[in-house]
Amino acid sequence: MSEVKPDSSQVKEEETKKEEAPEVEIPADLVSPEDKEKAPKKKRNNKKKPGQWRNAKQNTWIYIQNLPSDTTEDLLYDVFKRYGIIQQNLNGTPRIKLYRDENGKLKGDASICYLRKESIQLAIQMQDDCPLRYSDTTKVHVSEAVFERKNKRDKPASDDEDDKTKKLRWMHMQQQMHNLSWAEEDEDEGGIGLKIIVLQNMFSLQEAKKPNFKEELISDVRSGCEPFGVVEKVTIFDTNPDGIVVVKFKSANAAENCVKRMDGRFFAGRQLKAFFWDGHTDYRTKMTDDEENEKLENFAKWIEED
């Protein structure tokens, strides 16, 4: 077999590379302004640190169609907060948009902006082709929002914001994430990165006055939630008229599964609502003096009973 010889031009090129001197970094104060402009710029290390927001421009919007004519932003918030944290406007209201025609009449569609992209698939999985309320006969269609930009007038309102407003909105999102204590390891476990859920309508205020109420309910909640994963903490807000119980799981995947299974279930004859904590709602309520005195009197009677 004949020997294949390399091209002479390639040999010369390789020899030239070997003869090149190693690069020597010249102190900045010895470099002329002309050479500074010619020098290649160093690439920045854009690798995100654990727990840092990854992509501010990623789409976190869902699009909802075939809505009932009496749909309100409050109703959409109550339904879709179950599947993830809804972003807030700078004034604290949820980023929910109900579309109307030129006469102000609802068109039957809306869009909602979540804080994390992973919430989109959960919302689609749980709510697509389902009624908003159990009493509704119409079923809504839920999909990931797609923004088509043909000209400036088609751009979302957020694109028209000035730099200061965008910065404020970014800081607001960061505060929401800080409140929720998100961490990078949540994504490795699956789920949408949220570990604290809210169970609503778990008890009545009358039941909350019974002796050993908290201890018994915490035990019931733990036994009902632990099949989904490790429960780190159960908090009973016994003065909240909505019967609120907050559960913190060790993993985001366990919290997500709990919301899926618990929402709409019945407990002690009451239908429950299960959703993720939004990071800012305080479920504590202050008791009036009369309510406080009544609670103390009932406790004293229980102590005196044989």
CORWOTA-V584711 format. One record per helix or strand of 2 or more residues. SS is the DSSP state (H for helix, E for strand). FROM is the first residue (numbers start at 1). TO is the last residue. If there is no record, write none. Layout:
SS&FROM&TO ; SS&FROM&TO
This chain:
H&8&19 ; H&28&30 ; H&33&38 ; E&61&65 ; H&73&83 ; E&96&100 ; E&106&114 ; H&118&127 ; E&140&144 ; H&152&154 ; H&157&160 ; H&163&180 ; H&185&188 ; E&196&200 ; H&207&209 ; H&213&228 ; E&231&237 ; E&244&249 ; H&252&262 ; E&266&267 ; E&270&271 ; E&273&276 ; H&289&304
